[in-house]
Amino acid sequence: MKALIMTGYSKVFGDVVELRTEHPKPSPEPGQIVVKVGVAASNPADTHILSGKARKLASFAFPSVMGRDMAGTITEGNAKD
């Protein structure tokens, strides 16, 4: 799968963002789904996340897959126990 990966915080996004064309497909944990993304978008929240301004709202373990603003088709699911 393709993935936009954030490797750290920076105001210069080219230093911490890379496009991987071969990234492992995730396996859903309990209560999660896997979505085949049809469209994705960047929004102002992404710039706050990348710059570190949103650290108090959400923390990330690096490397982290970006792209929470998307639409697609659910391909897998894992119900909670």
N, C-alpha and C positions, 0 to 999 in steps of 0.2 A: 504494500500500500504506500501511497505518498503521504508525507507528513511534514508540516512546518514545525520545526523544533526550536524551542527557546532554551539556550544553554546558560543563561544568567540574566542579570539586570543590567541595562545600559541605556543611555540616552541616544547612543549611536546604534540603531537596530541592526545594521549589517554586521556588527561585531558579535551579536549574540543570537542571531536567527539564521537557521540553515534549512534548506529544502532537501529532504531525503526522499529519493524516489524508490528506495528499497528499505522499508521500515517494517518491523514485525507486526503482524495483525494482532490486535489485543484479544484477550479472552475475558468475557464478562465475569465479574465477581458477583456474589449474591446481591440481587436488587439492581443490577446494571444491565444495559443493553449494548449491542454493537450496531452502529448505523453506517450504511454505505452512503457517503456524502454525495449528494447531487450538486449542491451549490454551497459555497462558503463566502463569508464576507468579513471584512475587517471593520471594526467600529472604534469609537473613541476609548472604550474601556481597554482595548488591546494596547493602546499606547501607554495608558496608565499602568497596566500590568508590566509591560516591558521595561518601563523606566523605573519601576519599583515604587511608584507613588501609591499603589493599591496594596502594599504588603500588609497593612493592618486589616484589610478586608479579606484577603486570601493569600495564603502562602503556597509556594510551589517548590517541589523537589526537582532539581535539574538533573538531566535534561527533561523538559516537559513538552508534551504535544500541545500546540496552540489550536485555536479554532473552535470556540464554543458557540459561535454564531453561524449556524448552518441548518440545512434541511436535507433530508434524504429518506432512505428506506431502512427500516429495522431488519437486520439480517440474523441476529441472534439475541437471545435473552436468557437470563438466569434468575429465576424466582427466588425471593428470600425464603429461608427455611421457617 
